[in-house]
Amino acid sequence: MLTIPRYTRKLSLFFLFCFTLLLTFLLCLFWVSAKETPKPKPQAWQINGILTALDDGHDEVKQLAFDKFNEYDLQNLKSLFEKPEDIAQKAAKILKDKSVDSIVRSSAAEALGKIEQLNLNNIVVILDNVYYAGQSEFARWRFLTYFLGGGTEEVKTLLTWLGFPNRETIPASLNHDRGVKTLNIFAQAWEPTQGFARLREDLIQYAADTKDNTVSNTFVQLLRTR
C-alpha cells in the first residue's frame, strides 16, 4: 500500500490554499472591473442639442442623437428642460416613418422608454414595426412592445394575436367573456392603427376567425360606433 508522507500532504494543502486564495482574488478583481460605470447626468444644453439634432435631414445624425440620449442618466428629466415630451413626439414620428433605417427606429424606441410608459395609442406604433423587420429583428420589436407598454393586459392581448406570434400560443377558442374583452381591446386599437395596413389586416382577420359568432358581431358593432 502506497503511503504519502505527512510533509507532502501539508505541502499539497498549502498549495491548494494558495490556489483558492488566488482564484478568489481574481474573481473579485473581475467583479469590480465588470461593475457598470454610472451614467453621466446631462446638462440642459446637451439635451437641447440632441433635440435639435433630431430635426437633421440625415438618418445617421438622428441615430447618433438617440444613442447619445440613451447614454445619459435621465432621472428627473423634466428638471433639465421644460418639455421632455418633445423628444417623445419626435421619436414617435420617426417610428412611423418606414423609410428611415430600422436601426434608427430602434434607437428611437429605446429613447421613448427612457421618457415614459407608452399608452395603447403609441404602443401600436412600436408593434407595427414588427411587420417590416427582418428575421433577425422582429423579436426585438416584439420585446420593445412588451417593455415600452409596461406589460399591461392590453399589450399582452395584442401580442397574443398580432405581430407574428408563435402559432402554438394563440388560443384555439375563447369563451364569450374572454372573447368580448379581447375584441374590446382590438376595438380600442383600431383608431390608433389608422395607416398601419398590415396591423389592421391582422386585427380584422383574428376578429373574423373567432369561432363565437356573437363575439365577432360584437367586434363589428364596436367598430361601427367608432
C-alpha positions as CSV (number, residue, x, y, z in Angstrom):
1,M,0.0,0.0,0.0
2,L,1.3,3.4,-1.1
3,T,1.9,5.8,1.8
4,I,2.1,9.6,1.3
5,P,4.5,11.3,3.7
6,R,2.9,13.8,6.1
7,Y,5.0,16.7,4.9
8,T,3.9,16.0,1.3
9,R,0.2,16.2,2.3
10,K,0.9,19.5,4.2
11,L,2.6,20.9,1.1
12,S,-0.4,19.9,-1.1
13,L,-2.8,21.6,1.3
14,F,-0.7,24.7,1.3
15,F,-0.6,24.9,-2.5
16,L,-4.4,24.3,-2.6
17,F,-4.9,27.1,-0.1
18,C,-2.8,29.5,-2.2
19,F,-4.6,28.5,-5.4
20,T,-8.0,29.1,-3.7
21,L,-6.9,32.5,-2.4
22,L,-5.6,33.5,-5.9
23,L,-8.8,32.4,-7.6
24,T,-10.9,34.3,-5.1
25,F,-8.8,37.4,-5.7
26,L,-9.1,37.1,-9.5
27,L,-12.9,36.7,-9.3
28,C,-13.2,39.7,-7.0
29,L,-11.0,41.7,-9.4
30,F,-13.2,40.6,-12.4
31,W,-16.4,41.6,-10.5
32,V,-15.0,45.0,-9.7
33,S,-14.0,45.7,-13.3
34,A,-17.3,44.4,-14.6
35,K,-19.4,46.7,-12.5
36,E,-21.3,49.2,-14.7
37,T,-19.9,52.6,-14.8
38,P,-22.5,55.1,-13.6
39,K,-24.2,57.0,-16.5
40,P,-23.5,60.7,-16.6
41,K,-26.2,63.2,-15.9
42,P,-26.8,65.5,-18.9
43,Q,-26.8,69.3,-18.8
44,A,-29.7,71.2,-20.3
45,W,-27.7,72.4,-23.2
46,Q,-26.8,68.8,-24.1
47,I,-30.4,67.7,-24.1
48,N,-31.3,70.7,-26.2
49,G,-28.5,69.8,-28.7
50,I,-29.9,66.3,-29.0
51,L,-33.4,67.7,-29.5
52,T,-32.2,69.9,-32.3
53,A,-30.2,67.1,-34.0
54,L,-33.4,65.1,-34.3
55,D,-34.5,67.5,-36.9
56,D,-31.5,66.9,-39.1
57,G,-32.1,65.6,-42.6
58,H,-29.7,62.6,-42.3
59,D,-30.9,59.5,-40.6
60,E,-27.4,58.8,-39.3
61,V,-27.4,62.1,-37.4
62,K,-30.8,61.2,-35.8
63,Q,-29.4,57.8,-34.7
64,L,-26.4,59.4,-33.1
65,A,-28.7,61.8,-31.3
66,F,-30.8,59.0,-29.9
67,D,-27.7,56.9,-29.0
68,K,-26.3,59.9,-27.1
69,F,-29.6,60.4,-25.3
70,N,-29.7,56.8,-24.2
71,E,-26.2,57.1,-22.7
72,Y,-27.4,59.6,-20.0
73,D,-28.9,59.1,-16.6
74,L,-32.3,60.5,-17.3
75,Q,-33.8,60.7,-13.8
76,N,-35.6,64.0,-13.2
77,L,-35.6,64.7,-16.9
78,K,-38.2,67.4,-16.6
79,S,-35.8,69.5,-14.5
80,L,-33.4,69.7,-17.5
81,F,-35.8,71.2,-19.9
82,E,-39.5,72.2,-20.0
83,K,-40.9,69.7,-22.5
84,P,-39.4,66.3,-22.5
85,E,-42.4,65.2,-24.5
86,D,-40.8,67.0,-27.4
87,I,-38.3,64.2,-27.8
88,A,-41.1,61.6,-27.3
89,Q,-43.1,63.2,-30.2
90,K,-40.1,63.3,-32.5
91,A,-39.3,59.7,-31.7
92,A,-42.8,58.6,-32.4
93,K,-42.8,60.4,-35.7
94,I,-39.6,58.7,-36.7
95,L,-41.0,55.3,-35.7
96,K,-43.9,55.8,-38.1
97,D,-41.6,56.6,-41.0
98,K,-40.7,53.2,-42.6
99,S,-38.3,55.0,-45.0
100,V,-35.9,55.5,-42.0
101,D,-33.4,52.7,-41.5
102,S,-34.6,50.1,-38.9
103,I,-31.7,50.7,-36.6
104,V,-32.6,54.4,-36.2
105,R,-36.2,53.5,-35.3
106,S,-34.9,51.0,-32.8
107,S,-32.9,53.7,-31.1
108,A,-35.9,56.0,-31.1
109,A,-38.0,53.3,-29.4
110,E,-35.3,52.9,-26.7
111,A,-35.3,56.6,-26.2
112,L,-39.1,56.6,-25.7
113,G,-38.7,54.0,-23.0
114,K,-36.4,56.4,-21.1
115,I,-39.2,59.0,-21.0
116,E,-42.5,57.3,-20.2
117,Q,-44.5,54.1,-20.4
118,L,-46.4,54.1,-23.7
119,N,-50.2,54.0,-23.8
120,L,-52.1,51.9,-26.3
121,N,-52.3,54.7,-28.8
122,N,-48.5,54.8,-29.0
123,I,-47.7,51.2,-28.4
124,V,-49.3,50.2,-31.7
125,V,-46.6,52.3,-33.4
126,I,-44.0,50.0,-31.9
127,L,-45.9,46.9,-32.7
128,D,-46.4,47.9,-36.4
129,N,-42.6,47.8,-36.8
130,V,-42.7,44.0,-36.3
131,Y,-44.3,43.7,-39.8
132,Y,-41.4,45.4,-41.5
133,A,-38.5,43.9,-39.6
134,G,-36.2,41.2,-40.9
135,Q,-36.0,37.8,-39.4
136,S,-33.2,38.9,-37.1
137,E,-35.0,42.0,-35.8
138,F,-38.7,41.1,-35.4
139,A,-38.1,39.6,-31.9
140,R,-36.6,42.9,-30.7
141,W,-39.7,44.8,-31.8
142,R,-42.0,42.4,-30.1
143,F,-39.9,42.7,-26.9
144,L,-40.0,46.5,-27.2
145,T,-43.8,46.4,-27.4
146,Y,-43.9,44.4,-24.2
147,F,-41.3,46.6,-22.5
148,L,-42.4,50.1,-23.5
149,G,-46.0,49.2,-22.9
150,G,-45.3,48.0,-19.4
151,G,-46.6,44.5,-20.0
152,T,-50.3,45.6,-19.5
153,E,-53.2,43.3,-20.2
154,E,-53.9,45.2,-23.4
155,V,-50.3,44.8,-24.6
156,K,-50.3,41.1,-23.7
157,T,-53.5,40.6,-25.6
158,L,-52.4,42.4,-28.7
159,L,-49.1,40.4,-28.8
160,T,-51.0,37.1,-28.3
161,W,-52.7,37.6,-31.6
162,L,-50.7,40.2,-33.6
163,G,-47.1,40.8,-34.8
164,F,-46.2,37.2,-35.9
165,P,-46.9,35.4,-32.6
166,N,-46.0,31.8,-32.1
167,R,-49.0,29.9,-33.5
168,E,-48.9,27.5,-30.7
169,T,-49.6,30.3,-28.2
170,I,-52.7,31.5,-29.9
171,P,-55.9,30.3,-28.1
172,A,-57.7,27.6,-30.1
173,S,-61.0,29.0,-28.8
174,L,-62.3,31.7,-26.4
175,N,-65.3,31.7,-24.1
176,H,-67.7,34.6,-24.6
177,D,-66.5,36.8,-21.8
178,R,-62.8,36.5,-22.8
179,G,-63.7,37.0,-26.4
180,V,-65.5,40.2,-25.7
181,K,-62.6,41.5,-23.6
182,T,-60.2,40.6,-26.4
183,L,-62.3,42.3,-29.1
184,N,-62.8,45.4,-27.0
185,I,-59.0,45.7,-26.9
186,F,-58.9,45.2,-30.6
187,A,-61.5,48.0,-31.0
188,Q,-59.5,50.3,-28.8
189,A,-56.5,49.7,-31.0
190,W,-58.5,50.2,-34.2
191,E,-58.4,54.0,-34.5
192,P,-54.7,54.3,-33.5
193,T,-53.8,51.8,-36.2
194,Q,-55.0,54.1,-39.0
195,G,-52.4,54.0,-41.7
196,F,-50.9,50.7,-40.4
197,A,-52.4,48.4,-43.1
198,R,-50.8,45.1,-42.2
199,L,-51.6,45.5,-38.5
200,R,-55.2,46.3,-39.3
201,E,-55.4,43.3,-41.6
202,D,-54.4,41.1,-38.6
203,L,-57.0,42.8,-36.4
204,I,-59.8,42.0,-38.8
205,Q,-58.6,38.5,-39.6
206,Y,-58.4,37.4,-35.9
207,A,-61.8,39.0,-35.2
208,A,-63.3,37.1,-38.1
209,D,-61.5,33.8,-37.1
210,T,-63.1,33.9,-33.7
211,K,-65.4,30.8,-33.5
212,D,-68.0,32.6,-31.4
213,N,-70.2,34.4,-33.9
214,T,-71.7,36.6,-31.2
215,V,-68.2,37.8,-30.3
216,S,-67.4,38.6,-34.0
217,N,-70.6,40.6,-34.3
218,T,-69.7,42.4,-31.1
219,F,-66.4,43.5,-32.7
220,V,-68.1,44.7,-35.8
221,Q,-70.6,46.7,-33.8
222,L,-67.8,48.3,-31.8
223,L,-66.0,49.3,-35.0
224,R,-69.2,50.9,-36.3
225,T,-69.5,53.1,-33.3
226,R,-66.0,54.5,-33.5
